[in-house]
């Protein structure tokens, strides 16, 4: 009997030891498995990130991205800020004109004013330049997205240097204080007064300036930006212009100014209205320009209307002359130029 009990005790002990070993081994394996699972999760996450990056690259495969920061005119509007167009091409961020509210619109697309260090001015009317001080000086305000480090480069027609220097003089106390107290950088400027021709070349990006006809406001310029076989043309303020047609020929995108002071059959309300129309482009004139230029897309900016916008019927009037694609621009509208030209609104 004693031997029997002793035998049972030994069997129980062996079972206990064996089961404990199994449990330990199982626990050890279970401790290893989370590591494997973690590695698998990490690999899956990495693969997912790679796929996301790939999709993002495919989605952002455009060679040129154009954002209409402001599509307005001298007429005050909370919907249409002053004329300003951002062209992102290669690694460059090029700003064309800097009208009312340009710095605010940049902020809305998550670009700090300090990330802008190249400005191209079409002409010196205030609705194209009044935002200059804001974009220049706000770059000194600390911003995690980036601050301007070198000088603000400015290209424009004769008179641009005086405009820039006068602005700096007007804000001299502010600028000098920011330099002294905050150690601010990016508040210096380098101005290039330009004529017709290639005015900027870098990393495959080419900017060409050309003369347009803006009546007594002389000189007035338009710009063509070329990159990787694609292009965008900014008309600047102009009436019908053979030179605009010459330089814009077969562009992917023509960003065209437009004005409507009256209905087609109406009389001018004043001599001022008549003169304003004479120095700008009507929808009908724009249609003639588009027929000659043959852009993949024409987009209106600098939308100046002296009657309610819905009554101006700008696109309808244009399509009576031109049957290509025409879009009435809106603030923060983006156009991506690659194999196709795609439009999206914020």
C-alpha positions in Angstrom: 0.0 0.0 0.0 2.8 2.4 0.9 4.5 1.5 -2.4 1.3 2.3 -4.2 1.0 5.7 -2.6 4.7 6.4 -3.2 4.1 5.5 -6.9 1.2 7.9 -7.2 3.1 10.7 -5.5 6.0 10.2 -8.0 3.6 10.2 -10.9 2.0 13.4 -9.7 5.3 15.1 -9.2 6.5 14.1 -12.7 3.2 15.4 -14.2 3.5 18.6 -12.3 7.0 19.2 -13.5 6.1 18.3 -17.1 3.0 20.5 -17.2 5.0 23.3 -15.6 7.6 23.0 -18.3 5.0 23.0 -21.0 3.4 26.1 -19.5 6.8 27.8 -19.3 7.5 26.8 -22.9 4.1 28.0 -24.0 4.6 31.3 -22.1 8.0 31.7 -23.7 6.5 31.2 -27.1 3.7 33.5 -26.3 6.2 36.1 -25.2 8.0 35.6 -28.5 4.8 35.8 -30.6 3.9 39.4 -29.6 7.4 40.3 -30.9 6.7 38.5 -34.1 3.2 40.0 -34.3 4.7 43.4 -33.5 7.2 42.9 -36.4 4.4 41.8 -38.6 2.3 44.8 -37.7 5.3 47.1 -38.2 5.9 45.5 -41.6 2.3 45.8 -42.5 2.3 49.4 -41.3 5.4 50.1 -43.3 3.9 48.6 -46.4 0.8 50.6 -45.9 2.8 53.8 -45.5 4.7 52.9 -48.7 1.4 52.4 -50.5 0.1 55.7 -49.1 3.3 57.5 -50.2 3.0 55.9 -53.6 -0.6 57.0 -53.9 0.3 60.5 -52.8 3.1 60.6 -55.3 0.8 59.5 -58.0 -1.8 62.1 -56.9 0.8 64.8 -56.9 2.5 63.8 -60.2 1.6 67.2 -61.7 4.6 69.2 -63.0 3.0 72.5 -62.2 0.4 73.4 -59.5 -1.3 76.8 -59.8 -3.4 78.3 -56.9 -5.5 81.3 -57.5 -5.0 83.1 -54.2 -6.9 86.1 -55.2 -9.2 86.5 -58.2 -10.6 90.0 -57.4 -10.0 93.6 -58.6 -9.9 97.0 -56.9 -13.5 96.4 -56.0 -13.7 95.4 -52.3 -14.9 91.8 -51.7 -14.7 89.2 -49.0 -15.1 86.5 -51.6 -12.5 87.7 -54.1 -9.3 89.0 -52.6 -6.8 91.1 -54.5 -5.0 89.6 -57.5 -2.3 87.0 -56.6 -1.4 83.7 -58.2 0.9 81.1 -56.7 2.8 78.8 -59.1 4.4 75.7 -57.5 6.8 74.2 -60.0 9.7 71.8 -59.3 11.0 72.9 -55.9 10.0 76.5 -56.5 7.1 78.6 -55.1 6.7 81.6 -57.4 4.2 84.3 -56.5 2.8 86.4 -59.3 1.3 89.7 -58.0 0.6 90.3 -54.3 -2.8 91.9 -54.0 -5.0 92.5 -51.0 -5.0 89.6 -48.6 -2.3 87.5 -50.3 -0.7 86.6 -47.0 -4.0 85.4 -45.6 -4.7 83.2 -48.6 -1.2 81.7 -48.4 -1.9 80.8 -44.8 -5.2 79.2 -45.8 -3.2 76.7 -47.9 -0.7 76.1 -45.1 2.1 78.2 -46.7 3.7 80.8 -44.5 4.7 84.1 -46.0 8.2 83.3 -45.1 8.1 80.3 -47.5 7.8 82.8 -50.4 11.0 84.4 -51.5 10.3 85.1 -55.2 7.7 87.6 -56.4 6.9 88.6 -60.0 4.9 91.8 -60.4 2.9 92.4 -63.6 2.4 96.1 -63.1 2.2 98.7 -60.3 -1.6 99.2 -59.8 -2.3 99.0 -56.1 -4.6 96.0 -56.4 -1.6 93.9 -57.5 0.9 95.2 -55.0 -0.8 96.4 -51.8 -0.1 93.0 -50.0 3.6 93.4 -50.5 4.4 94.7 -47.1 2.4 91.9 -45.4 4.2 89.1 -47.3 7.6 90.8 -46.8 7.4 91.6 -43.1 5.2 88.7 -41.8 8.0 86.4 -42.8 9.8 87.8 -39.7 7.2 86.4 -37.4 8.3 83.0 -36.0 6.5 80.2 -37.9 7.2 76.5 -37.6 6.3 76.0 -41.3 9.3 78.1 -42.3 10.8 81.6 -42.4 12.5 83.4 -45.2 16.3 83.3 -44.7 17.7 85.2 -47.6 16.5 88.4 -49.4 13.0 88.6 -50.9 13.6 88.5 -54.6 11.3 90.8 -56.6 11.0 91.0 -60.4 8.8 93.7 -62.1 8.6 96.5 -64.6 10.4 99.9 -64.3 9.2 101.5 -61.1 9.2 98.3 -59.0 12.4 99.3 -57.2 10.8 102.6 -56.1 7.7 100.8 -54.9 9.8 98.3 -52.9 12.1 100.9 -51.4 9.2 103.2 -50.5 7.4 100.4 -48.7 10.6 99.5 -46.7 11.0 103.1 -45.8 7.4 103.3 -44.6 7.9 100.3 -42.3 11.5 101.1 -41.4 10.9 101.4 -37.7 9.0 98.1 -37.6 11.7 96.3 -39.7 14.7 97.6 -37.8 13.0 96.7 -34.4 12.3 93.2 -35.6 15.9 92.7 -36.7 17.2 94.0 -33.4 14.8 92.4 -30.9 13.9 89.2 -32.7 17.0 88.7 -34.9 14.6 88.6 -37.8 15.9 87.5 -41.2 14.4 87.7 -44.7 13.5 91.4 -44.5 16.0 92.5 -47.1 15.1 92.7 -50.8 16.7 92.3 -54.1 14.8 94.0 -57.0 15.2 93.1 -60.7 13.6 95.7 -63.0 13.0 93.7 -66.2 12.0 94.0 -69.8 10.7 91.4 -72.2 12.5 88.1 -72.3 13.7 85.3 -70.0 14.0 86.8 -66.5 14.5 83.7 -64.4 16.0 80.3 -64.9 16.7 77.6 -62.2 16.5 73.8 -62.0 14.6 73.6 -65.3 12.2 76.4 -64.4 12.0 79.2 -66.9 10.1 82.4 -66.5 9.6 84.7 -69.5 8.2 88.3 -69.2 6.4 89.9 -72.1 4.7 93.3 -72.7 0.9 93.6 -72.7 -1.5 96.5 -73.3 -2.9 98.0 -70.2 -3.5 101.5 -71.6 -1.7 104.3 -69.9 -0.2 101.9 -67.2 3.1 101.3 -68.9 5.0 99.1 -68.8 2.7 96.2 -68.0 3.8 92.6 -68.2 2.5 89.1 -68.5 4.5 86.0 -67.7 5.0 82.5 -69.1 6.3 79.8 -66.9 7.8 76.8 -68.6 8.8 73.5 -67.0 9.3 69.9 -68.2 7.4 70.5 -71.4 4.5 72.2 -69.7 3.5 75.8 -69.2 1.2 78.3 -67.6 0.7 81.9 -68.8 -0.5 84.8 -66.6 -1.9 87.6 -68.7 -1.6 90.4 -66.2 -4.0 93.3 -66.8 -4.4 93.9 -70.5 -6.9 94.5 -73.3 -6.8 92.3 -76.4 -3.0 91.9 -77.1 -1.3 90.3 -80.1 1.8 90.0 -77.9 -0.1 88.0 -75.3 -1.3 85.7 -78.0 2.3 85.3 -79.3 3.8 84.3 -75.9 0.8 82.3 -74.7 0.5 80.1 -77.9 -0.4 76.5 -77.1 0.1 76.8 -73.4 -1.5 74.3 -71.0 -3.1 77.0 -68.9 -3.9 80.6 -69.6 -4.9 82.6 -66.5 -6.7 85.5 -68.1 -8.0 88.8 -66.6 -11.6 89.9 -67.5 -13.8 92.9 -66.9 -17.5 93.5 -67.4 -18.8 97.1 -67.0 -22.1 96.6 -68.8 -24.3 94.2 -70.7 -23.5 93.6 -74.4 -26.4 95.8 -75.6 -26.2 98.5 -72.8 -24.8 101.9 -72.9 -21.8 103.0 -70.8 -22.9 104.6 -67.6 -19.9 106.9 -67.6 -16.7 107.9 -69.4 -14.8 106.2 -66.6 -16.5 102.9 -67.2 -15.7 103.2 -70.9 -12.0 103.8 -70.2 -11.8 100.9 -67.7 -13.2 98.5 -70.4 -10.8 99.9 -72.9 -7.8 98.9 -70.8 -9.0 95.5 -69.9 -10.3 92.3 -71.6 -14.0 91.8 -72.2 -15.4 88.2 -72.4 -15.7 88.6 -76.1 -12.2 89.7 -76.5 -11.0 86.9 -74.3 -12.8 84.5 -76.6 -10.9 85.8 -79.5 -7.6 85.5 -77.6 -8.4 81.9 -76.6 -9.2 80.9 -80.2 -5.7 82.1 -81.2 -3.8 80.7 -78.2 -5.6 77.3 -78.0 -4.9 76.6 -74.3 -5.8 73.3 -72.8 -7.7 75.3 -70.2 -8.5 79.0 -69.8 -9.2 80.3 -66.3 -10.5 83.8 -65.5 -9.0 85.9 -62.7 -9.1 89.6 -61.9 -12.8 89.4 -62.2 -14.0 92.9 -62.3 -17.8 93.4 -62.8 -19.8 96.5 -62.4 -23.1 94.6 -62.3 -24.0 91.5 -60.3 -21.6 88.6 -61.2 -24.4 86.3 -62.2 -25.7 88.9 -64.6 -22.3 89.4 -66.2 -22.6 85.8 -67.7 -18.8 85.9 -68.4 -18.3 82.3 -69.5 -21.5 82.2 -71.6 -20.4 85.4 -73.4 -17.0 83.8 -74.0 -18.5 80.6 -75.3 -20.3 82.5 -78.0 -16.9 83.1 -79.5 -14.8 80.2 -78.2 -15.9 76.6 -77.7 -12.9 75.4 -75.6 -12.9 74.8 -71.9 -13.2 78.0 -69.8 -13.6 78.3 -66.0 -14.5 81.2 -63.9 -11.8 81.3 -61.2 -12.5 81.4 -57.5 -10.2 82.2 -54.6 -8.1 79.1 -53.6 -9.0 77.2 -56.8 -6.1 75.0 -57.8 -5.1 73.7 -61.2 -2.6 70.9 -61.6 -0.8 70.6 -64.9 0.7 67.3 -66.0 -0.4 64.9 -68.7 -3.8 66.3 -67.9 -5.0 69.7 -66.6 -7.1 69.2 -63.5 -9.2 71.8 -61.7 -10.2 71.6 -58.0 -11.9 74.1 -55.7 -11.0 74.3 -51.9 
